[in-house]
Amino acid sequence: MAYAVKVGATAGVTENTGTKWNVGSVDPDGSLRVLLEALYPENGEPYRLTEHLMNEGIRLIAQAGASFDLYDILFGQPTGAT
């Protein structure tokens, strides 16, 4: 989800997906909801948006191919950089 937000993924809903997560597992203190409401104020369903952004993030990372450095994708710098 963080990667999708970082690269500017648009709000949406991912239809026909199953999940084993529940709100209490993903956002026990509600801070994720507050963050997504601030970043995507036009969206009225922050937890459906969370699901969508998680799926988008996985899809976008998969597009990077097999020869990627996940740290570099998420943080924009090589692992050994100071």
mmCIF file of the N, C-alpha and C atoms, coordinates in Angstrom:
data_MODEL
# 
_entry.id   MODEL 
# 
loop_
_atom_site.group_PDB 
_atom_site.id 
_atom_site.type_symbol 
_atom_site.label_atom_id 
_atom_site.label_alt_id 
_atom_site.label_comp_id 
_atom_site.label_asym_id 
_atom_site.label_entity_id 
_atom_site.label_seq_id 
_atom_site.pdbx_PDB_ins_code 
_atom_site.Cartn_x 
_atom_site.Cartn_y 
_atom_site.Cartn_z 
_atom_site.occupancy 
_atom_site.B_iso_or_equiv 
_atom_site.pdbx_formal_charge 
_atom_site.auth_seq_id 
_atom_site.auth_comp_id 
_atom_site.auth_asym_id 
_atom_site.auth_atom_id 
_atom_site.pdbx_PDB_model_num 
ATOM 1   N N  . MET A 1 1  ? 0.816   -1.172  0.000   1.00 0.00 ? 1  MET A N  1 
ATOM 2   C CA . MET A 1 1  ? 0.000   0.000   0.000   1.00 0.00 ? 1  MET A CA 1 
ATOM 3   C C  . MET A 1 1  ? 0.867   1.246   0.000   1.00 0.00 ? 1  MET A C  1 
ATOM 4   N N  . ALA A 1 2  ? 1.916   1.255   0.780   1.00 0.00 ? 2  ALA A N  1 
ATOM 5   C CA . ALA A 1 2  ? 2.785   2.431   0.867   1.00 0.00 ? 2  ALA A CA 1 
ATOM 6   C C  . ALA A 1 2  ? 3.385   2.767   -0.490  1.00 0.00 ? 2  ALA A C  1 
ATOM 7   N N  . TYR A 1 3  ? 3.787   1.760   -1.236  1.00 0.00 ? 3  TYR A N  1 
ATOM 8   C CA . TYR A 1 3  ? 4.361   2.018   -2.555  1.00 0.00 ? 3  TYR A CA 1 
ATOM 9   C C  . TYR A 1 3  ? 3.318   2.613   -3.487  1.00 0.00 ? 3  TYR A C  1 
ATOM 10  N N  . ALA A 1 4  ? 2.110   2.107   -3.462  1.00 0.00 ? 4  ALA A N  1 
ATOM 11  C CA . ALA A 1 4  ? 1.050   2.645   -4.313  1.00 0.00 ? 4  ALA A CA 1 
ATOM 12  C C  . ALA A 1 4  ? 0.796   4.114   -3.983  1.00 0.00 ? 4  ALA A C  1 
ATOM 13  N N  . VAL A 1 5  ? 0.758   4.450   -2.710  1.00 0.00 ? 5  VAL A N  1 
ATOM 14  C CA . VAL A 1 5  ? 0.572   5.841   -2.304  1.00 0.00 ? 5  VAL A CA 1 
ATOM 15  C C  . VAL A 1 5  ? 1.753   6.683   -2.767  1.00 0.00 ? 5  VAL A C  1 
ATOM 16  N N  . LYS A 1 6  ? 2.969   6.158   -2.581  1.00 0.00 ? 6  LYS A N  1 
ATOM 17  C CA . LYS A 1 6  ? 4.183   6.902   -2.951  1.00 0.00 ? 6  LYS A CA 1 
ATOM 18  C C  . LYS A 1 6  ? 4.200   7.267   -4.433  1.00 0.00 ? 6  LYS A C  1 
ATOM 19  N N  . VAL A 1 7  ? 3.770   6.362   -5.286  1.00 0.00 ? 7  VAL A N  1 
ATOM 20  C CA . VAL A 1 7  ? 3.826   6.629   -6.733  1.00 0.00 ? 7  VAL A CA 1 
ATOM 21  C C  . VAL A 1 7  ? 2.558   7.296   -7.249  1.00 0.00 ? 7  VAL A C  1 
ATOM 22  N N  . GLY A 1 8  ? 1.644   7.649   -6.351  1.00 0.00 ? 8  GLY A N  1 
ATOM 23  C CA . GLY A 1 8  ? 0.472   8.410   -6.747  1.00 0.00 ? 8  GLY A CA 1 
ATOM 24  C C  . GLY A 1 8  ? -0.670  7.606   -7.331  1.00 0.00 ? 8  GLY A C  1 
ATOM 25  N N  . ALA A 1 9  ? -0.824  6.376   -6.893  1.00 0.00 ? 9  ALA A N  1 
ATOM 26  C CA . ALA A 1 9  ? -1.945  5.564   -7.380  1.00 0.00 ? 9  ALA A CA 1 
ATOM 27  C C  . ALA A 1 9  ? -3.262  6.264   -7.065  1.00 0.00 ? 9  ALA A C  1 
ATOM 28  N N  . THR A 1 10 ? -4.181  6.154   -7.987  1.00 0.00 ? 10 THR A N  1 
ATOM 29  C CA . THR A 1 10 ? -5.476  6.789   -7.785  1.00 0.00 ? 10 THR A CA 1 
ATOM 30  C C  . THR A 1 10 ? -6.356  5.926   -6.885  1.00 0.00 ? 10 THR A C  1 
ATOM 31  N N  . ALA A 1 11 ? -7.318  6.581   -6.265  1.00 0.00 ? 11 ALA A N  1 
ATOM 32  C CA . ALA A 1 11 ? -8.268  5.872   -5.416  1.00 0.00 ? 11 ALA A CA 1 
ATOM 33  C C  . ALA A 1 11 ? -9.117  4.956   -6.281  1.00 0.00 ? 11 ALA A C  1 
ATOM 34  N N  . GLY A 1 12 ? -9.589  3.900   -5.700  1.00 0.00 ? 12 GLY A N  1 
ATOM 35  C CA . GLY A 1 12 ? -10.424 2.961   -6.431  1.00 0.00 ? 12 GLY A CA 1 
ATOM 36  C C  . GLY A 1 12 ? -10.887 1.853   -5.518  1.00 0.00 ? 12 GLY A C  1 
ATOM 37  N N  . VAL A 1 13 ? -11.519 0.889   -6.103  1.00 0.00 ? 13 VAL A N  1 
ATOM 38  C CA . VAL A 1 13 ? -11.991 -0.295  -5.385  1.00 0.00 ? 13 VAL A CA 1 
ATOM 39  C C  . VAL A 1 13 ? -11.570 -1.507  -6.190  1.00 0.00 ? 13 VAL A C  1 
ATOM 40  N N  . THR A 1 14 ? -11.028 -2.493  -5.530  1.00 0.00 ? 14 THR A N  1 
ATOM 41  C CA . THR A 1 14 ? -10.670 -3.735  -6.189  1.00 0.00 ? 14 THR A CA 1 
ATOM 42  C C  . THR A 1 14 ? -11.815 -4.715  -5.967  1.00 0.00 ? 14 THR A C  1 
ATOM 43  N N  . GLU A 1 15 ? -12.483 -5.063  -7.031  1.00 0.00 ? 15 GLU A N  1 
ATOM 44  C CA . GLU A 1 15 ? -13.655 -5.945  -6.950  1.00 0.00 ? 15 GLU A CA 1 
ATOM 45  C C  . GLU A 1 15 ? -13.240 -7.407  -6.944  1.00 0.00 ? 15 GLU A C  1 
ATOM 46  N N  . ASN A 1 16 ? -14.088 -8.229  -6.377  1.00 0.00 ? 16 ASN A N  1 
ATOM 47  C CA . ASN A 1 16 ? -13.943 -9.691  -6.416  1.00 0.00 ? 16 ASN A CA 1 
ATOM 48  C C  . ASN A 1 16 ? -12.621 -10.185 -5.857  1.00 0.00 ? 16 ASN A C  1 
ATOM 49  N N  . THR A 1 17 ? -12.195 -9.622  -4.745  1.00 0.00 ? 17 THR A N  1 
ATOM 50  C CA . THR A 1 17 ? -10.985 -10.109 -4.106  1.00 0.00 ? 17 THR A CA 1 
ATOM 51  C C  . THR A 1 17 ? -11.338 -10.665 -2.738  1.00 0.00 ? 17 THR A C  1 
ATOM 52  N N  . GLY A 1 18 ? -10.646 -11.675 -2.355  1.00 0.00 ? 18 GLY A N  1 
ATOM 53  C CA . GLY A 1 18 ? -10.826 -12.224 -1.027  1.00 0.00 ? 18 GLY A CA 1 
ATOM 54  C C  . GLY A 1 18 ? -9.701  -11.732 -0.139  1.00 0.00 ? 18 GLY A C  1 
ATOM 55  N N  . THR A 1 19 ? -9.949  -11.662 1.138   1.00 0.00 ? 19 THR A N  1 
ATOM 56  C CA . THR A 1 19 ? -8.914  -11.226 2.062   1.00 0.00 ? 19 THR A CA 1 
ATOM 57  C C  . THR A 1 19 ? -9.067  -11.960 3.378   1.00 0.00 ? 19 THR A C  1 
ATOM 58  N N  . LYS A 1 20 ? -7.954  -12.146 4.052   1.00 0.00 ? 20 LYS A N  1 
ATOM 59  C CA . LYS A 1 20 ? -8.003  -12.757 5.374   1.00 0.00 ? 20 LYS A CA 1 
ATOM 60  C C  . LYS A 1 20 ? -7.812  -11.707 6.462   1.00 0.00 ? 20 LYS A C  1 
ATOM 61  N N  . TRP A 1 21 ? -7.591  -10.466 6.063   1.00 0.00 ? 21 TRP A N  1 
ATOM 62  C CA . TRP A 1 21 ? -7.345  -9.392  7.016   1.00 0.00 ? 21 TRP A CA 1 
ATOM 63  C C  . TRP A 1 21 ? -8.647  -8.793  7.501   1.00 0.00 ? 21 TRP A C  1 
ATOM 64  N N  . ASN A 1 22 ? -8.607  -8.263  8.692   1.00 0.00 ? 22 ASN A N  1 
ATOM 65  C CA . ASN A 1 22 ? -9.747  -7.502  9.195   1.00 0.00 ? 22 ASN A CA 1 
ATOM 66  C C  . ASN A 1 22 ? -9.225  -6.157  9.699   1.00 0.00 ? 22 ASN A C  1 
ATOM 67  N N  . VAL A 1 23 ? -10.119 -5.236  9.929   1.00 0.00 ? 23 VAL A N  1 
ATOM 68  C CA . VAL A 1 23 ? -9.733  -3.885  10.328  1.00 0.00 ? 23 VAL A CA 1 
ATOM 69  C C  . VAL A 1 23 ? -8.868  -3.909  11.592  1.00 0.00 ? 23 VAL A C  1 
ATOM 70  N N  . GLY A 1 24 ? -9.214  -4.751  12.539  1.00 0.00 ? 24 GLY A N  1 
ATOM 71  C CA . GLY A 1 24 ? -8.452  -4.829  13.780  1.00 0.00 ? 24 GLY A CA 1 
ATOM 72  C C  . GLY A 1 24 ? -7.015  -5.283  13.578  1.00 0.00 ? 24 GLY A C  1 
ATOM 73  N N  . SER A 1 25 ? -6.769  -6.091  12.557  1.00 0.00 ? 25 SER A N  1 
ATOM 74  C CA . SER A 1 25 ? -5.409  -6.546  12.264  1.00 0.00 ? 25 SER A CA 1 
ATOM 75  C C  . SER A 1 25 ? -4.606  -5.501  11.508  1.00 0.00 ? 25 SER A C  1 
ATOM 76  N N  . VAL A 1 26 ? -5.254  -4.829  10.576  1.00 0.00 ? 26 VAL A N  1 
ATOM 77  C CA . VAL A 1 26 ? -4.562  -3.886  9.697   1.00 0.00 ? 26 VAL A CA 1 
ATOM 78  C C  . VAL A 1 26 ? -4.426  -2.508  10.333  1.00 0.00 ? 26 VAL A C  1 
ATOM 79  N N  . ASP A 1 27 ? -5.424  -2.092  11.095  1.00 0.00 ? 27 ASP A N  1 
ATOM 80  C CA . ASP A 1 27 ? -5.457  -0.726  11.628  1.00 0.00 ? 27 ASP A CA 1 
ATOM 81  C C  . ASP A 1 27 ? -6.041  -0.698  13.033  1.00 0.00 ? 27 ASP A C  1 
ATOM 82  N N  . PRO A 1 28 ? -5.350  -1.291  13.998  1.00 0.00 ? 28 PRO A N  1 
ATOM 83  C CA . PRO A 1 28 ? -5.924  -1.414  15.330  1.00 0.00 ? 28 PRO A CA 1 
ATOM 84  C C  . PRO A 1 28 ? -6.209  -0.087  16.040  1.00 0.00 ? 28 PRO A C  1 
ATOM 85  N N  . ASP A 1 29 ? -5.444  0.950   15.732  1.00 0.00 ? 29 ASP A N  1 
ATOM 86  C CA . ASP A 1 29 ? -5.658  2.228   16.415  1.00 0.00 ? 29 ASP A CA 1 
ATOM 87  C C  . ASP A 1 29 ? -6.353  3.283   15.551  1.00 0.00 ? 29 ASP A C  1 
ATOM 88  N N  . GLY A 1 30 ? -6.708  2.930   14.305  1.00 0.00 ? 30 GLY A N  1 
ATOM 89  C CA . GLY A 1 30 ? -7.424  3.854   13.429  1.00 0.00 ? 30 GLY A CA 1 
ATOM 90  C C  . GLY A 1 30 ? -6.549  4.868   12.715  1.00 0.00 ? 30 GLY A C  1 
ATOM 91  N N  . SER A 1 31 ? -5.235  4.804   12.922  1.00 0.00 ? 31 SER A N  1 
ATOM 92  C CA . SER A 1 31 ? -4.349  5.808   12.307  1.00 0.00 ? 31 SER A CA 1 
ATOM 93  C C  . SER A 1 31 ? -4.275  5.661   10.788  1.00 0.00 ? 31 SER A C  1 
ATOM 94  N N  . LEU A 1 32 ? -4.380  4.458   10.285  1.00 0.00 ? 32 LEU A N  1 
ATOM 95  C CA . LEU A 1 32 ? -4.369  4.258   8.839   1.00 0.00 ? 32 LEU A CA 1 
ATOM 96  C C  . LEU A 1 32 ? -5.603  4.899   8.206   1.00 0.00 ? 32 LEU A C  1 
ATOM 97  N N  . ARG A 1 33 ? -6.737  4.743   8.834   1.00 0.00 ? 33 ARG A N  1 
ATOM 98  C CA . ARG A 1 33 ? -7.968  5.373   8.356   1.00 0.00 ? 33 ARG A CA 1 
ATOM 99  C C  . ARG A 1 33 ? -7.801  6.888   8.288   1.00 0.00 ? 33 ARG A C  1 
ATOM 100 N N  . VAL A 1 34 ? -7.262  7.482   9.350   1.00 0.00 ? 34 VAL A N  1 
ATOM 101 C CA . VAL A 1 34 ? -7.065  8.932   9.396   1.00 0.00 ? 34 VAL A CA 1 
ATOM 102 C C  . VAL A 1 34 ? -6.112  9.377   8.287   1.00 0.00 ? 34 VAL A C  1 
ATOM 103 N N  . LEU A 1 35 ? -5.035  8.642   8.083   1.00 0.00 ? 35 LEU A N  1 
ATOM 104 C CA . LEU A 1 35 ? -4.073  8.974   7.034   1.00 0.00 ? 35 LEU A CA 1 
ATOM 105 C C  . LEU A 1 35 ? -4.725  8.944   5.656   1.00 0.00 ? 35 LEU A C  1 
ATOM 106 N N  . LEU A 1 36 ? -5.453  7.871   5.365   1.00 0.00 ? 36 LEU A N  1 
ATOM 107 C CA . LEU A 1 36 ? -6.074  7.755   4.046   1.00 0.00 ? 36 LEU A CA 1 
ATOM 108 C C  . LEU A 1 36 ? -7.183  8.781   3.842   1.00 0.00 ? 36 LEU A C  1 
ATOM 109 N N  . GLU A 1 37 ? -7.882  9.136   4.893   1.00 0.00 ? 37 GLU A N  1 
ATOM 110 C CA . GLU A 1 37 ? -8.883  10.198  4.769   1.00 0.00 ? 37 GLU A CA 1 
ATOM 111 C C  . GLU A 1 37 ? -8.221  11.532  4.444   1.00 0.00 ? 37 GLU A C  1 
ATOM 112 N N  . ALA A 1 38 ? -7.013  11.754  4.965   1.00 0.00 ? 38 ALA A N  1 
ATOM 113 C CA . ALA A 1 38 ? -6.281  12.989  4.667   1.00 0.00 ? 38 ALA A CA 1 
ATOM 114 C C  . ALA A 1 38 ? -5.705  12.974  3.247   1.00 0.00 ? 38 ALA A C  1 
ATOM 115 N N  . LEU A 1 39 ? -5.174  11.833  2.821   1.00 0.00 ? 39 LEU A N  1 
ATOM 116 C CA . LEU A 1 39 ? -4.554  11.731  1.497   1.00 0.00 ? 39 LEU A CA 1 
ATOM 117 C C  . LEU A 1 39 ? -5.579  11.638  0.371   1.00 0.00 ? 39 LEU A C  1 
ATOM 118 N N  . TYR A 1 40 ? -6.704  11.025  0.638   1.00 0.00 ? 40 TYR A N  1 
ATOM 119 C CA . TYR A 1 40 ? -7.749  10.803  -0.364  1.00 0.00 ? 40 TYR A CA 1 
ATOM 120 C C  . TYR A 1 40 ? -9.095  11.287  0.189   1.00 0.00 ? 40 TYR A C  1 
ATOM 121 N N  . PRO A 1 41 ? -9.240  12.596  0.406   1.00 0.00 ? 41 PRO A N  1 
ATOM 122 C CA . PRO A 1 41 ? -10.459 13.105  1.057   1.00 0.00 ? 41 PRO A CA 1 
ATOM 123 C C  . PRO A 1 41 ? -11.748 12.838  0.286   1.00 0.00 ? 41 PRO A C  1 
ATOM 124 N N  . GLU A 1 42 ? -11.648 12.631  -1.024  1.00 0.00 ? 42 GLU A N  1 
ATOM 125 C CA . GLU A 1 42 ? -12.840 12.376  -1.840  1.00 0.00 ? 42 GLU A CA 1 
ATOM 126 C C  . GLU A 1 42 ? -13.374 10.959  -1.670  1.00 0.00 ? 42 GLU A C  1 
ATOM 127 N N  . ASN A 1 43 ? -12.587 10.082  -1.059  1.00 0.00 ? 43 ASN A N  1 
ATOM 128 C CA . ASN A 1 43 ? -12.975 8.688   -0.898  1.00 0.00 ? 43 ASN A CA 1 
ATOM 129 C C  . ASN A 1 43 ? -13.657 8.488   0.443   1.00 0.00 ? 43 ASN A C  1 
ATOM 130 N N  . GLY A 1 44 ? -14.837 7.914   0.433   1.00 0.00 ? 44 GLY A N  1 
ATOM 131 C CA . GLY A 1 44 ? -15.594 7.722   1.663   1.00 0.00 ? 44 GLY A CA 1 
ATOM 132 C C  . GLY A 1 44 ? -15.443 6.371   2.317   1.00 0.00 ? 44 GLY A C  1 
ATOM 133 N N  . GLU A 1 45 ? -14.647 5.496   1.729   1.00 0.00 ? 45 GLU A N  1 
ATOM 134 C CA . GLU A 1 45 ? -14.488 4.146   2.267   1.00 0.00 ? 45 GLU A CA 1 
ATOM 135 C C  . GLU A 1 45 ? -13.004 3.835   2.453   1.00 0.00 ? 45 GLU A C  1 
ATOM 136 N N  . PRO A 1 46 ? -12.395 4.310   3.542   1.00 0.00 ? 46 PRO A N  1 
ATOM 137 C CA . PRO A 1 46 ? -10.948 4.165   3.695   1.00 0.00 ? 46 PRO A CA 1 
ATOM 138 C C  . PRO A 1 46 ? -10.458 2.719   3.735   1.00 0.00 ? 46 PRO A C  1 
ATOM 139 N N  . TYR A 1 47 ? -11.246 1.807   4.244   1.00 0.00 ? 47 TYR A N  1 
ATOM 140 C CA . TYR A 1 47 ? -10.762 0.426   4.308   1.00 0.00 ? 47 TYR A CA 1 
ATOM 141 C C  . TYR A 1 47 ? -10.887 -0.293  2.969   1.00 0.00 ? 47 TYR A C  1 
ATOM 142 N N  . ARG A 1 48 ? -11.878 0.034   2.181   1.00 0.00 ? 48 ARG A N  1 
ATOM 143 C CA . ARG A 1 48 ? -11.937 -0.488  0.810   1.00 0.00 ? 48 ARG A CA 1 
ATOM 144 C C  . ARG A 1 48 ? -10.782 0.103   0.000   1.00 0.00 ? 48 ARG A C  1 
ATOM 145 N N  . LEU A 1 49 ? -10.470 1.371   0.268   1.00 0.00 ? 49 LEU A N  1 
ATOM 146 C CA . LEU A 1 49 ? -9.338  2.017   -0.391  1.00 0.00 ? 49 LEU A CA 1 
ATOM 147 C C  . LEU A 1 49 ? -8.032  1.349   0.022   1.00 0.00 ? 49 LEU A C  1 
ATOM 148 N N  . THR A 1 50 ? -7.901  1.003   1.287   1.00 0.00 ? 50 THR A N  1 
ATOM 149 C CA . THR A 1 50 ? -6.708  0.293   1.762   1.00 0.00 ? 50 THR A CA 1 
ATOM 150 C C  . THR A 1 50 ? -6.520  -0.993  0.976   1.00 0.00 ? 50 THR A C  1 
ATOM 151 N N  . GLU A 1 51 ? -7.577  -1.761  0.847   1.00 0.00 ? 51 GLU A N  1 
ATOM 152 C CA . GLU A 1 51 ? -7.526  -3.010  0.085   1.00 0.00 ? 51 GLU A CA 1 
ATOM 153 C C  . GLU A 1 51 ? -7.091  -2.747  -1.351  1.00 0.00 ? 51 GLU A C  1 
ATOM 154 N N  . HIS A 1 52 ? -7.671  -1.734  -1.970  1.00 0.00 ? 52 HIS A N  1 
ATOM 155 C CA . HIS A 1 52 ? -7.325  -1.390  -3.351  1.00 0.00 ? 52 HIS A CA 1 
ATOM 156 C C  . HIS A 1 52 ? -5.854  -0.998  -3.462  1.00 0.00 ? 52 HIS A C  1 
ATOM 157 N N  . LEU A 1 53 ? -5.381  -0.145  -2.559  1.00 0.00 ? 53 LEU A N  1 
ATOM 158 C CA . LEU A 1 53 ? -3.994  0.310   -2.627  1.00 0.00 ? 53 LEU A CA 1 
ATOM 159 C C  . LEU A 1 53 ? -3.008  -0.819  -2.351  1.00 0.00 ? 53 LEU A C  1 
ATOM 160 N N  . MET A 1 54 ? -3.370  -1.752  -1.491  1.00 0.00 ? 54 MET A N  1 
ATOM 161 C CA . MET A 1 54 ? -2.507  -2.919  -1.269  1.00 0.00 ? 54 MET A CA 1 
ATOM 162 C C  . MET A 1 54 ? -2.374  -3.728  -2.551  1.00 0.00 ? 54 MET A C  1 
ATOM 163 N N  . ASN A 1 55 ? -3.500  -3.970  -3.205  1.00 0.00 ? 55 ASN A N  1 
ATOM 164 C CA . ASN A 1 55 ? -3.467  -4.726  -4.462  1.00 0.00 ? 55 ASN A CA 1 
ATOM 165 C C  . ASN A 1 55 ? -2.725  -3.956  -5.553  1.00 0.00 ? 55 ASN A C  1 
ATOM 166 N N  . GLU A 1 56 ? -2.941  -2.653  -5.646  1.00 0.00 ? 56 GLU A N  1 
ATOM 167 C CA . GLU A 1 56 ? -2.233  -1.833  -6.632  1.00 0.00 ? 56 GLU A CA 1 
ATOM 168 C C  . GLU A 1 56 ? -0.741  -1.852  -6.372  1.00 0.00 ? 56 GLU A C  1 
ATOM 169 N N  . GLY A 1 57 ? -0.352  -1.739  -5.115  1.00 0.00 ? 57 GLY A N  1 
ATOM 170 C CA . GLY A 1 57 ? 1.072   -1.760  -4.768  1.00 0.00 ? 57 GLY A CA 1 
ATOM 171 C C  . GLY A 1 57 ? 1.733   -3.057  -5.195  1.00 0.00 ? 57 GLY A C  1 
ATOM 172 N N  . ILE A 1 58 ? 1.079   -4.162  -4.951  1.00 0.00 ? 58 ILE A N  1 
ATOM 173 C CA . ILE A 1 58 ? 1.619   -5.470  -5.364  1.00 0.00 ? 58 ILE A CA 1 
ATOM 174 C C  . ILE A 1 58 ? 1.721   -5.533  -6.885  1.00 0.00 ? 58 ILE A C  1 
ATOM 175 N N  . ARG A 1 59 ? 0.684   -5.060  -7.571  1.00 0.00 ? 59 ARG A N  1 
ATOM 176 C CA . ARG A 1 59 ? 0.696   -5.077  -9.034  1.00 0.00 ? 59 ARG A CA 1 
ATOM 177 C C  . ARG A 1 59 ? 1.825   -4.205  -9.578  1.00 0.00 ? 59 ARG A C  1 
ATOM 178 N N  . LEU A 1 60 ? 2.015   -3.034  -9.019  1.00 0.00 ? 60 LEU A N  1 
ATOM 179 C CA . LEU A 1 60 ? 3.055   -2.121  -9.492  1.00 0.00 ? 60 LEU A CA 1 
ATOM 180 C C  . LEU A 1 60 ? 4.452   -2.654  -9.204  1.00 0.00 ? 60 LEU A C  1 
ATOM 181 N N  . ILE A 1 61 ? 4.633   -3.257  -8.045  1.00 0.00 ? 61 ILE A N  1 
ATOM 182 C CA . ILE A 1 61 ? 5.932   -3.854  -7.723  1.00 0.00 ? 61 ILE A CA 1 
ATOM 183 C C  . ILE A 1 61 ? 6.215   -5.023  -8.660  1.00 0.00 ? 61 ILE A C  1 
ATOM 184 N N  . ALA A 1 62 ? 5.188   -5.820  -8.957  1.00 0.00 ? 62 ALA A N  1 
ATOM 185 C CA . ALA A 1 62 ? 5.364   -6.943  -9.883  1.00 0.00 ? 62 ALA A CA 1 
ATOM 186 C C  . ALA A 1 62 ? 5.777   -6.455  -11.270 1.00 0.00 ? 62 ALA A C  1 
ATOM 187 N N  . GLN A 1 63 ? 5.281   -5.282  -11.672 1.00 0.00 ? 63 GLN A N  1 
ATOM 188 C CA . GLN A 1 63 ? 5.667   -4.723  -12.967 1.00 0.00 ? 63 GLN A CA 1 
ATOM 189 C C  . GLN A 1 63 ? 7.148   -4.400  -13.024 1.00 0.00 ? 63 GLN A C  1 
ATOM 190 N N  . ALA A 1 64 ? 7.768   -4.192  -11.867 1.00 0.00 ? 64 ALA A N  1 
ATOM 191 C CA . ALA A 1 64 ? 9.196   -3.877  -11.835 1.00 0.00 ? 64 ALA A CA 1 
ATOM 192 C C  . ALA A 1 64 ? 10.039  -5.067  -12.293 1.00 0.00 ? 64 ALA A C  1 
ATOM 193 N N  . GLY A 1 65 ? 9.455   -6.246  -12.296 1.00 0.00 ? 65 GLY A N  1 
ATOM 194 C CA . GLY A 1 65 ? 10.163  -7.432  -12.766 1.00 0.00 ? 65 GLY A CA 1 
ATOM 195 C C  . GLY A 1 65 ? 10.897  -8.149  -11.655 1.00 0.00 ? 65 GLY A C  1 
ATOM 196 N N  . ALA A 1 66 ? 11.565  -9.203  -12.030 1.00 0.00 ? 66 ALA A N  1 
ATOM 197 C CA . ALA A 1 66 ? 12.229  -10.060 -11.050 1.00 0.00 ? 66 ALA A CA 1 
ATOM 198 C C  . ALA A 1 66 ? 13.548  -9.485  -10.559 1.00 0.00 ? 66 ALA A C  1 
ATOM 199 N N  . SER A 1 67 ? 14.148  -8.567  -11.289 1.00 0.00 ? 67 SER A N  1 
ATOM 200 C CA . SER A 1 67 ? 15.465  -8.060  -10.906 1.00 0.00 ? 67 SER A CA 1 
ATOM 201 C C  . SER A 1 67 ? 15.350  -6.676  -10.280 1.00 0.00 ? 67 SER A C  1 
ATOM 202 N N  . PHE A 1 68 ? 14.628  -6.577  -9.186  1.00 0.00 ? 68 PHE A N  1 
ATOM 203 C CA . PHE A 1 68 ? 14.481  -5.303  -8.517  1.00 0.00 ? 68 PHE A CA 1 
ATOM 204 C C  . PHE A 1 68 ? 14.946  -5.405  -7.078  1.00 0.00 ? 68 PHE A C  1 
ATOM 205 N N  . ASP A 1 69 ? 15.253  -4.272  -6.514  1.00 0.00 ? 69 ASP A N  1 
ATOM 206 C CA . ASP A 1 69 ? 15.620  -4.179  -5.116  1.00 0.00 ? 69 ASP A CA 1 
ATOM 207 C C  . ASP A 1 69 ? 14.427  -3.561  -4.394  1.00 0.00 ? 69 ASP A C  1 
ATOM 208 N N  . LEU A 1 70 ? 13.732  -4.330  -3.580  1.00 0.00 ? 70 LEU A N  1 
ATOM 209 C CA . LEU A 1 70 ? 12.527  -3.856  -2.920  1.00 0.00 ? 70 LEU A CA 1 
ATOM 210 C C  . LEU A 1 70 ? 12.805  -2.616  -2.077  1.00 0.00 ? 70 LEU A C  1 
ATOM 211 N N  . TYR A 1 71 ? 13.933  -2.566  -1.409  1.00 0.00 ? 71 TYR A N  1 
ATOM 212 C CA . TYR A 1 71 ? 14.284  -1.384  -0.617  1.00 0.00 ? 71 TYR A CA 1 
ATOM 213 C C  . TYR A 1 71 ? 14.352  -0.155  -1.510  1.00 0.00 ? 71 TYR A C  1 
ATOM 214 N N  . ASP A 1 72 ? 14.991  -0.288  -2.662  1.00 0.00 ? 72 ASP A N  1 
ATOM 215 C CA . ASP A 1 72 ? 15.111  0.829   -3.588  1.00 0.00 ? 72 ASP A CA 1 
ATOM 216 C C  . ASP A 1 72 ? 13.739  1.257   -4.100  1.00 0.00 ? 72 ASP A C  1 
ATOM 217 N N  . ILE A 1 73 ? 12.875  0.318   -4.398  1.00 0.00 ? 73 ILE A N  1 
ATOM 218 C CA . ILE A 1 73 ? 11.529  0.648   -4.863  1.00 0.00 ? 73 ILE A CA 1 
ATOM 219 C C  . ILE A 1 73 ? 10.781  1.429   -3.792  1.00 0.00 ? 73 ILE A C  1 
ATOM 220 N N  . LEU A 1 74 ? 10.853  0.989   -2.561  1.00 0.00 ? 74 LEU A N  1 
ATOM 221 C CA . LEU A 1 74 ? 10.087  1.630   -1.496  1.00 0.00 ? 74 LEU A CA 1 
ATOM 222 C C  . LEU A 1 74 ? 10.686  2.951   -1.035  1.00 0.00 ? 74 LEU A C  1 
ATOM 223 N N  . PHE A 1 75 ? 12.005  3.049   -1.005  1.00 0.00 ? 75 PHE A N  1 
ATOM 224 C CA . PHE A 1 75 ? 12.624  4.227   -0.411  1.00 0.00 ? 75 PHE A CA 1 
ATOM 225 C C  . PHE A 1 75 ? 13.416  5.073   -1.393  1.00 0.00 ? 75 PHE A C  1 
ATOM 226 N N  . GLY A 1 76 ? 13.554  4.642   -2.635  1.00 0.00 ? 76 GLY A N  1 
ATOM 227 C CA . GLY A 1 76 ? 14.159  5.451   -3.676  1.00 0.00 ? 76 GLY A CA 1 
ATOM 228 C C  . GLY A 1 76 ? 15.649  5.651   -3.590  1.00 0.00 ? 76 GLY A C  1 
ATOM 229 N N  . GLN A 1 77 ? 16.348  4.768   -2.924  1.00 0.00 ? 77 GLN A N  1 
ATOM 230 C CA . GLN A 1 77 ? 17.795  4.862   -2.887  1.00 0.00 ? 77 GLN A CA 1 
ATOM 231 C C  . GLN A 1 77 ? 18.392  3.466   -2.752  1.00 0.00 ? 77 GLN A C  1 
ATOM 232 N N  . PRO A 1 78 ? 19.594  3.260   -3.229  1.00 0.00 ? 78 PRO A N  1 
ATOM 233 C CA . PRO A 1 78 ? 20.221  1.958   -3.109  1.00 0.00 ? 78 PRO A CA 1 
ATOM 234 C C  . PRO A 1 78 ? 20.399  1.558   -1.656  1.00 0.00 ? 78 PRO A C  1 
ATOM 235 N N  . THR A 1 79 ? 20.409  0.264   -1.398  1.00 0.00 ? 79 THR A N  1 
ATOM 236 C CA . THR A 1 79 ? 20.540  -0.253  -0.042  1.00 0.00 ? 79 THR A CA 1 
ATOM 237 C C  . THR A 1 79 ? 21.792  0.257   0.672   1.00 0.00 ? 79 THR A C  1 
ATOM 238 N N  . GLY A 1 80 ? 22.905  0.382   -0.039  1.00 0.00 ? 80 GLY A N  1 
ATOM 239 C CA . GLY A 1 80 ? 24.163  0.804   0.579   1.00 0.00 ? 80 GLY A CA 1 
ATOM 240 C C  . GLY A 1 80 ? 24.351  2.297   0.666   1.00 0.00 ? 80 GLY A C  1 
ATOM 241 N N  . ALA A 1 81 ? 23.403  3.099   0.226   1.00 0.00 ? 81 ALA A N  1 
ATOM 242 C CA . ALA A 1 81 ? 23.573  4.559   0.251   1.00 0.00 ? 81 ALA A CA 1 
ATOM 243 C C  . ALA A 1 81 ? 23.520  5.098   1.668   1.00 0.00 ? 81 ALA A C  1 
ATOM 244 N N  . THR A 1 82 ? 24.251  6.162   1.908   1.00 0.00 ? 82 THR A N  1 
ATOM 245 C CA . THR A 1 82 ? 24.216  6.803   3.225   1.00 0.00 ? 82 THR A CA 1 
ATOM 246 C C  . THR A 1 82 ? 23.645  8.188   3.128   1.00 0.00 ? 82 THR A C  1 
# 
